[in-house]
Amino acid sequence: MGDACLRTMMRPTPPNSPIRPQQHYIHYSFAFSIIRYRLVFCWCIWNM
């Protein structure tokens, strides 16, 4: 299951594909950065 998913993500996508792995990577990294900043913000308020 994981190998197939990884193989699908590593496979080069055609130019006419609506979804590209780079866009997925940017979207997920952006979401994780928002979650990380929110956790740090809550941690700072909790310590105040």
N, C-alpha and C positions, 0 to 999 in steps of 0.2 A: 504493500500500500504506500509506504513512505517512499520507496525507491521509484515507483511509478510517478508519484507526484513530483519528486525531485527531477526525474527524467523529463517530465512535461515542462517544468519550469526552465530547465537548462536547454531545452530544444529551441532553436531559433524560430521566431514567429514570422510569418509572411507579412509584408508591408500593409496588406489590406486587412489584417487582423484588428478587430476593435479593441482588444485588450492585450497589452504587452507586459512582459515580466518587469521591465524597468518601471512602468507606471505602478504596478503592484508593489514593487519594492519601495518606491517613493511614498506611496500611500501608507504602507504599514510602518515605515520608519517615522513618518509624520505623526501617525496615531500613537505610536509608542512614545515619542517625545512629548506629546501632549499629556499622556498618562503619567509619564515620569515627572514632568513639571508639576502636575496636579498633586502627586504624592508628596513631592518635596514641599509644596506650598502647605498642604495639610500638616505635614510633620513640623514645619516651622511654627504654625499656629498652635499646634498641640504643645510645643515646648515653651511657648510664651506665657 
